[in-house]
């Protein structure tokens, strides 16, 4: 079960829950702001969040991590190249928006790593490294759910932007073509901002 819960700080970011409906255990992806809103939702729905998963280290995707991870005593997973973002307010852009956001990661992920739910090993996400928006970008892909949490690699149904530290448009286009557009066409893409799309619809854009 996938639940989208947008949160708003400087920007509105899509936070997602991937929940096993039988055990109520799950993952929280990109808690970017409004920690109290996310915590209230978790508690009101008796969810047990096993891990916080981060698609990339920009501040609008990590802003609520510290408060939630401390409140629930749960680990935080970031790509192995993410330290320069999550611990540097310039690289994660928080300083440019008058904020000072840094977090600590519990685990640093590698490409093709599998993240399994402890309560149900059939709930599993594959970590797919997708550079271009940042140097630490990942997509969390669920074959069973036919879903991919794509962060800002995809933005409002199109390819993401590459204007920030570590970004590169040529790399991003190549990564999207070879790592996202090769997924089954009915895969639903859950972006960090804006509405969902599918691989099939994305293939019909100018980037195909």
C-alpha positions as CSV (number, residue, x, y, z in Angstrom):
1,X,0.0,0.0,0.0
2,X,1.4,3.4,-1.1
3,X,0.3,6.5,0.7
4,X,1.3,10.0,-0.5
5,X,1.4,12.7,2.1
6,X,2.6,16.1,0.8
7,X,4.4,18.3,3.3
8,X,5.2,22.0,2.9
9,X,8.2,23.9,4.1
10,X,9.8,26.3,1.6
11,X,8.4,24.0,-1.1
12,X,5.8,21.3,-1.2
13,X,7.4,17.9,-1.3
14,X,5.7,14.5,-1.7
15,X,6.5,12.2,1.2
16,X,5.5,8.6,0.8
17,X,4.7,5.6,2.9
18,X,5.1,2.1,1.6
19,X,3.1,0.0,4.1
20,X,2.4,-3.7,4.5
21,X,-1.4,-3.7,5.1
22,X,-1.2,-6.9,7.2
23,X,1.4,-5.9,9.7
24,X,1.2,-2.1,9.4
25,X,5.0,-2.0,9.1
26,X,6.6,0.1,6.4
27,X,9.0,2.6,5.1
28,X,8.8,6.4,5.1
29,X,10.4,8.0,2.0
30,X,11.5,11.6,1.9
31,X,10.1,13.3,5.0
32,X,10.9,16.8,3.8
33,X,9.1,19.0,6.3
34,X,6.2,19.1,8.8
35,X,7.5,16.4,11.1
36,X,4.5,16.8,13.4
37,X,2.1,16.2,10.5
38,X,3.9,13.0,9.6
39,X,4.3,11.8,13.2
40,X,0.6,12.4,13.8
41,X,-0.3,10.4,10.7
42,X,1.9,7.6,11.8
43,X,0.5,7.5,15.3
44,X,-3.2,7.9,14.3
45,X,-2.9,5.0,11.8
46,X,-0.8,2.8,14.1
47,X,2.0,2.5,11.6
48,X,5.3,1.0,12.5
49,X,8.0,2.7,10.4
50,X,11.1,0.5,10.1
51,X,13.3,2.8,8.0
52,X,13.4,6.3,6.6
53,X,14.6,6.3,3.0
54,X,16.0,9.3,1.2
55,X,16.1,9.7,-2.5
56,X,18.6,12.5,-2.4
57,X,20.0,15.0,0.1
58,X,18.3,18.3,-0.7
59,X,16.9,20.0,2.3
60,X,13.3,19.8,1.1
61,X,13.6,16.0,1.2
62,X,15.3,15.7,4.6
63,X,13.9,18.5,6.6
64,X,11.8,16.3,9.0
65,X,14.2,13.4,9.2
66,X,16.0,14.3,12.4
67,X,12.8,14.9,14.5
68,X,11.1,11.7,13.2
69,X,14.0,9.4,13.4
70,X,14.7,10.5,17.0
71,X,11.0,10.4,18.0
72,X,10.6,6.8,16.6
73,X,14.1,5.6,17.0
74,X,14.4,4.4,13.4
75,X,17.4,4.3,11.0
76,X,18.0,6.7,8.1
77,X,19.2,5.4,4.7
78,X,21.0,7.7,2.3
79,X,23.1,6.9,-0.8
80,X,26.8,6.4,-0.2
81,X,27.5,9.7,-2.0
82,X,25.0,11.6,0.1
83,X,27.2,12.7,3.0
84,X,28.3,15.9,1.2
85,X,24.6,16.9,0.9
86,X,23.1,15.9,4.2
87,X,25.9,17.5,6.2
88,X,26.5,20.6,4.2
89,X,23.9,23.4,4.1
90,X,25.4,24.8,0.9
91,X,25.2,21.6,-1.0
92,X,21.7,20.7,0.3
93,X,20.5,24.2,-0.5
94,X,19.1,25.0,3.0
95,X,21.4,27.9,3.5
96,X,20.2,29.6,0.3
97,X,16.6,29.5,1.8
98,X,17.6,30.9,5.2
99,X,17.7,27.5,6.9
100,X,20.3,25.4,8.5
101,X,19.3,21.7,7.9
102,X,21.7,18.8,8.4
103,X,21.1,15.2,9.3
104,X,23.0,12.1,10.1
105,X,22.6,8.8,8.2
106,X,22.5,5.5,9.9
107,X,23.1,3.5,6.7
108,X,24.7,4.4,3.4
109,X,23.2,2.6,0.5
110,X,24.8,1.2,-2.7
111,X,23.5,0.8,-6.2
112,X,21.3,-2.4,-6.5
113,X,21.1,-2.9,-2.8
114,X,17.8,-4.5,-1.7
115,X,15.9,-2.8,1.2
116,X,13.6,-5.4,2.7
117,X,10.8,-4.9,5.3
118,X,11.6,-6.9,8.4
119,X,7.9,-7.7,9.0
120,X,7.4,-9.0,5.5
121,X,10.3,-9.9,3.2
122,X,8.1,-9.7,0.2
123,X,8.0,-5.9,0.6
124,X,11.3,-5.0,-1.0
125,X,12.8,-2.0,-2.7
126,X,15.7,-2.0,-5.1
127,X,18.1,0.9,-4.8
128,X,18.8,2.3,-8.3
129,X,21.5,5.0,-8.5
130,X,20.3,7.8,-10.8
131,X,22.8,10.7,-11.0
132,X,22.2,14.0,-12.7
133,X,19.9,15.9,-10.4
134,X,22.5,15.4,-7.6
135,X,25.5,13.1,-7.1
136,X,23.6,11.0,-4.6
137,X,20.2,10.5,-6.3
138,X,18.5,7.1,-6.1
139,X,15.2,5.6,-7.2
140,X,13.5,3.1,-4.9
141,X,11.9,0.5,-7.2
142,X,9.3,-2.1,-6.2
143,X,8.7,-4.8,-8.8
144,X,5.7,-6.2,-6.8
145,X,4.0,-2.8,-6.4
146,X,4.9,-1.8,-10.0
147,X,6.1,1.5,-8.5
148,X,9.3,3.6,-8.4
149,X,9.9,6.4,-6.0
150,X,12.0,8.7,-8.3
151,X,12.8,11.8,-6.1
152,X,13.6,14.7,-8.3
153,X,14.9,12.7,-11.2
154,X,11.4,13.1,-12.6
155,X,9.5,16.4,-11.9
156,X,5.9,16.9,-12.8
157,X,5.9,14.2,-15.4
158,X,9.1,15.3,-17.1
159,X,12.7,14.9,-16.5
160,X,14.1,16.7,-13.5
161,X,16.3,19.7,-13.3
162,X,20.1,19.7,-13.0
163,X,20.9,23.3,-11.9
164,X,22.3,22.6,-8.4
165,X,25.5,21.3,-6.9
166,X,26.5,18.0,-8.5
167,X,23.8,18.3,-11.2
168,X,24.5,17.5,-14.9
169,X,21.7,17.5,-17.5
170,X,23.5,15.1,-20.0
171,X,24.0,12.6,-17.2
172,X,20.4,12.9,-15.9
173,X,18.9,12.3,-19.4
174,X,21.1,9.3,-19.9
175,X,20.4,7.9,-16.4
176,X,16.6,8.3,-16.9
177,X,16.7,6.7,-20.3
178,X,18.8,3.7,-19.2
179,X,17.5,3.1,-15.7
180,X,13.9,4.4,-15.5
181,X,12.5,4.1,-19.1
182,X,13.7,0.5,-19.2
183,X,11.3,-0.4,-16.4
184,X,8.0,-2.0,-17.3
185,X,5.8,0.5,-19.0
186,X,3.0,0.2,-16.4
187,X,5.4,1.2,-13.6
188,X,4.0,4.2,-11.7
189,X,6.6,6.9,-11.0
190,X,6.1,8.7,-7.7
191,X,8.0,12.0,-7.9
192,X,9.3,14.3,-5.2
193,X,7.1,17.1,-6.5
194,X,3.9,17.1,-8.6
195,X,1.7,14.4,-9.9
196,X,2.5,10.7,-10.6
197,X,3.2,9.5,-14.1
198,X,4.1,6.2,-15.7
199,X,7.0,4.9,-17.7
200,X,4.8,4.7,-20.7
201,X,3.8,8.3,-20.5
202,X,7.3,9.4,-19.8
203,X,8.5,7.7,-22.9
204,X,6.2,9.9,-24.9
205,X,8.0,13.0,-23.8
206,X,10.7,14.7,-25.8
207,X,13.3,12.9,-23.7
208,X,12.6,9.5,-25.1
